[in-house]
Amino acid sequence: MTAEPGARSDSDGTGADGDEALETGALDLSEIRGPFDLQSTLESGQSYLWDRPDGRMYESIDAHGGDAWYRTVVPPIDGVTDEDLVVRVRQRDGALEWAATGDPVPALEHLLRLDDDLAAIYASAPDDDIFARAFDDYRGMRLVRDPPFPCLVSFICSAQMRVSRIHGMQMALSEAFGTPHGFAGESISAFPTPEQLAARGEDDLRELKLGYRAPYVQQTAEMIADGEANPTEAVGLSYEDARESLTRFVGVGDKVADCVLLFSLGYLEAVPLDTWIRGAIADHFPECDRGNYTETSRALRERLGGEYAGYVQTYLFHYLRAGGEA
């Protein structure tokens, strides 16, 4: 059982049983632009780096509107946090209640894109009933802005996998190779750094049931640890050049690259072409099928409104995957 958030712990930085200092608070959601829904944001197949203490992460396909606790370890992010930050958060009574090892508000604003103007994003979508239904059903869902390396590994592991399996792999990697932190009477591990994963052999990763993805993850971690390449080098490039930059990593094709661009690097126009979206193209936008990934992606991006096409695509993905009427 996970303890409920408590008061600040001892001033020496540790609490009972060696826990790191614990702070609590709440973020008033009336202060952000537009609605927000934590559950659909974290359980819509965008991120695999958060977990639910109740063990029910990715249990529901039609995920929205819940008030469960979620937790993660935020790695150092330029301009956001200088060290690992353990945070637990839930949405309740118009606020994001949190417990953390430091002030998590800048990290939550960053990771959950609380600065996005959802009203403007909704207005950018084409006037089409299927988009209206998706927006209505999952109102408040936002894109995530995951840290680049964990996001890259997550989607390398995503090929031919259910979301619950992808999530399980990332949790297993964290527990096996990440740095543990004491938090509210539990040990919670950070996602491994590139150096931590690069130091592991392929057999170590296969033991965690990564299968044929194990060498992809290990070699990609080596590339980053050795300074050969970094996913952040894509930032600032034109969208299609950024996608090409990410395909340098082992096991990364166009679709995985698009996922990293959309869910980590801020390319909100990216439209990953997975099975669900290809089905939507066949059923609703056949004129966008150009016979290859690049041209089909370009056509669909324009059809979904351009600048925020990735937002529209993510709503459509979650709506169709949850059984929404086509």
N, C-alpha and C positions, 0 to 999 in steps of 0.2 A: 504494500500500500504506500502511496506517496503522501507525505505530509502536506497539509494545506500551507500556503505561504504564511510566514510568521513575521515577527518584528525583526529589526536589524540585529545581527549577531554581534559578537564581541568585537571591540575596536581593534584587536590585533589581527583581524582579517580571517579568523577561523571561528566556527561555531562548534556545537556539540559534535563529537565523533569525527573531528577533523574537517567538517564542512567549511567551504569558503563562505565569506561574509554574505549575508542575505539581506537584500533590500526588497521592499514591496511598494506598490503604488498602482495607479490606474491612469489610463489615457482616455480623455473624454472624446468620444467619436463625433460629437456634434461640432467639433472644431476642424474636422477635415472636410474636404470638398467631396460631396456625394456620399452615397451609402457605402457600407462595408460589411462583408460577411467573411468571418475568419475560416469557418469550416470549408466552404467551397473553395476559398483561396488555397488552403493547404491540402485539400484532399481531392483535387481535380486533375491530378496527373502532371502537375507542373513541377513539384518539388518532392524529393524523397529524403530530405534532411531533417524533417521534423518528426516527432514521435508523440504518441498519446500515452500517458502513464496508465490509462485504463486498458491498454493493449488492444484497442479497437481501431487503430489507424487503418484506413482504406478498407474497413469492413463494409461500408455502405457505398454503392455506386452513385446513388442519388444524394450526394453529400452537400448539405447546406443548412444553415440556421441553427446549428447546435451550440452548446455552451461548454464543451469539453475543454480540459486543459491540454495544451500542446507544449512541447519543450524541444530545445535544440541548444547546441553550443555554437555560438557565432565566432568565427575566427577573426583575427585582425583584418580590418577593412580600412583602407586609406580614408581619412576624414570622418570615420564613424567610430571605430574602437581600436585601441592599440594592443589589446591582448584578448585571449579567449574570454568570452562572456557567456555564462550559462544563463539561460532565460526560460521561464515558463509563463504562458499567457493563455487567457481565455476571454471570450466575449460574453459580457453579461450586463444587462440593464444599461445599454447604451455606452458601455466603456470597455476598453481592453484592460482587464486586471492582470497585473504581472508580479512575478517574483524573480529576482535576478541577483547575480554576483556583482552588479554595478548598475549604473543608470542605463536601462535598455531602450529608452525612448528613441534616441537617434538610430539605433540598430533596427528597431521595429518599423520606424518610418521608412528606412532604407529597404529592408528585406520585403516588406509588405506593400511597398509603393503607395504609402498613405498620402503622398503629395500628388498623385494622379487626379485629374479632373474627370471623374467618370461621366458626368453629364455631357461634357464635350465629346468624350469617346463614344458614348451611346449615339449621340447626334451624328457622328461621322459615318455610322454604318448605313449601308443602302436600305431603302425602304422596302423591306421584305418580311413577310410574316414569320419566317423561320428564325430570323434574328430577333424579332420582337419577342417571340416566345422564349427564346434562350435568355434574353435579358430579363424578362419578367420572372422566369423560374429561378434564376441564380443572381438576382439583383444584389449588387455589392461585391461580387467576386472580383478580385484584382489579380493582376499578374504578380508573380514573385520576382525578386531580384536576388537570386541565390549567389553565393560566392562562386567564382569561376571554376576553380579546380574541382570542388565537390560536384558542381553541376555537370561538368564535363564527364567525370567518372560515372555519375548517375545515368546519363544518357548513353554512354558507351555500353552500360549494362542493360539497356532497355530493349535491345533487339529481341523480338519474339517473346516478350515477357509480359505477364500481367502486372498491373501497377503494384499489387501487394507483394509480388516477388521482387520487383525492382527495389521497393522500399526495404524489404527484408535483407537484401544484399548490402545496402548502404549501412543499415544498422549493424550488420555482422562485421563489416569492414571497420566501423568505428569501435566496436567493442573489442575486436581482436588486435587492432594496430594503433588506435588513436590514443591521445592523452586523456587519462581519466580525471574527473573533477568531482569532489564531494559536494553534494547539493541536497539539502532537505532530507538528510538521512540516507541518501542513495549515492551511488557512483554513476556518473553520466560521462560518457566519453565523447571527445571531439572527433570530427571526421579526420582521418589521417592526413598529414601534410604530404606533399609530393615526395619529400625525402623519406618519410616513414614508409610509404608504399613502395618506393623505388628500392628500399633495402630488403624487401621481401622477395622471395623466389616465386616463380610461377606456381609451383606446387602448393605454396602456402595459400595462394589465392584460390586455387582449385578446391582446396579443402573447405572453403566457404561457399562452394557450389556456384562459382562464377563460370565454370565450364570453359567454352572456347573464348570467352571474353577475358579470361585471366591474363593471357599475354598482352592483350590490347591495353588493359589497365596498367599492368606493370611497365610496359614500354612507354606509354604516355607519361606515367609518373617519372620515369627516368629522363625523358626529354625535358620536362620542366625542371626537375631537380638539378640536371646538368647545365641548365641555361641554354639549351638548344632551341627551345621555343616556349612561348607562354600564351595562353588563350587571351590574355588582356591585350596582346599585340594587335588583335583585330579591331579594338576600339578606335574609332576615328576614321576607319576605312569606309568606303561606300559599302552598302549592304551586301551586294554580291561579291565584292572583293573580301569583305570580312568573312563571309561564308567559306570562300576558297581558302583563306588563311587558316581556318580551323580544321580543314580537311587534311592538314599536314599531320595531325595526330593519328596514331595507329587506332584503327577501328572506328574512325569518324568519317562518315559520308555526309551527303548534303542534308539529310533529314536530321541527323544528330547535331550537325553544325547549326542548323536553324533553331533547334531547341535551345542550345546554349546561347545563341544570339538573343533569342526572345526572353528566356527565363533567367538570364544572368547579365548580359552585356548591354541591355537597353535598346535593342533594335526592335521596336514595337511593330514594325512593318513585316517582320519575318513570319512566314506561314509554313510550318513544318508539314510536309505531306505524308501523313501516316495513313493507316488503313481506313480510319473513320473519315478523315477529310477526303481521301480519294473516293470513298463511297458517296460523300456529299457532292463532290464534283460530278460524279456519274448521274446522281439523282436530280440535282438542282442547277448545276453550272456546267453542263457538258461542253459548252463553248470554250471553257478554260482548259480543257484537256488538249495539250499541244504535243503529246507524245514523248516528252522528256521532262526531267525534273525542273530544269532552269526555266524553260519557257512556260510550263504549266504553273510553276510558282509565281512567275511574273504576272501571268494573266489573272490568277486567283487573287493576288495581292491587289491588283487594280479593281477587281470585282468586289472585294471586301472593303474598299474605301481608301486604300493606300496607306496613309501615315499610321493608322491604328489597326491595320489589317490583322496583326497578330493577336490583338485583344479580341477582335470579332471571331477569329478562328478558334481561340481558346474557349469562348462561350459556346460556340457551335460544337466543338469536340466534346465538352462536358455534357451538353444537352443531348447529343445523339448517343453518347456512350451510356447515359443514364436511361435511355429508352424513350427519349422525346420523340414526338411524332414528326416525321419528315415531311 
